[in-house]
């Protein structure tokens, strides 16, 4: 079981995440590449909510292939192209994350490899098998 760290000397998290997680010895780590909001048939939705859903669905498939679930995710890094998309991205992220909440970083970027992309998400997961 991962240990959660939110020291009282550090401001409470802004959202549904923890400041630190300690993974137990012997855990296997899975690190994903950034997943973009594109479907297997190459369709790219025009809004950040649907793109974020595709990102998290792709991550879910990777986790499943590795014998893991969203309960094993310890870190999420999200990248969006607009500050205004922050709440929509967070709403999707919060639907997928489980307790204990992972640590999380969100960065506003100027763009991705194609102008249509609005969000990219990568995760790290850990599980003792």
C-alpha positions, 0 to 999 in steps of 0.5 A, a space after each residue: 500500500 502506498 503511503 500518502 504525504 501531505 505535511 501540515 507545513 505545506 499548503 493543502 493540495 489545490 485539488 484531488 491529488 496528494 503532495 507525495 506518495 511512497 511506493 513500497 519496496 518490490 513494486 513494479 513501475 510502469 511509465 507511459 508516454 504522453 497520450 494525446 486526444 486522438 482515437 484509434 481511427 485518427 479522429 481528434 475531437 475539437 474540445 478538451 473534455 473529449 480529448 482528455 477522455 481519449 487520453 485517459 482511455 488510452 492510459 487505461 488500456 496501457 494499465 490493463 495490458 500491464 496488469 494494473 488499474 487506475 488504483 495503481 497510478 502514483 503520478 499524473 502529468 497533464 499538459 493543456 494548451 489553454 489556462 481556460 481548459 484547466 477545469 475541464 481537464 481536471 474534471 476528467 482526471 478526477 473521474 479516473 483517479 482513485 484513492 489514494 489520489 496520485 501526485 499530479 502536475 499540470 502545465 500550460 504549454 504553447 502547443 503539441 505536434 499538431 495544432 488540433 491537440 489540446 491536451 496530453 497526459 502521461 502517468 507512472 503506476 506502481 504495483 506489487 505483484 
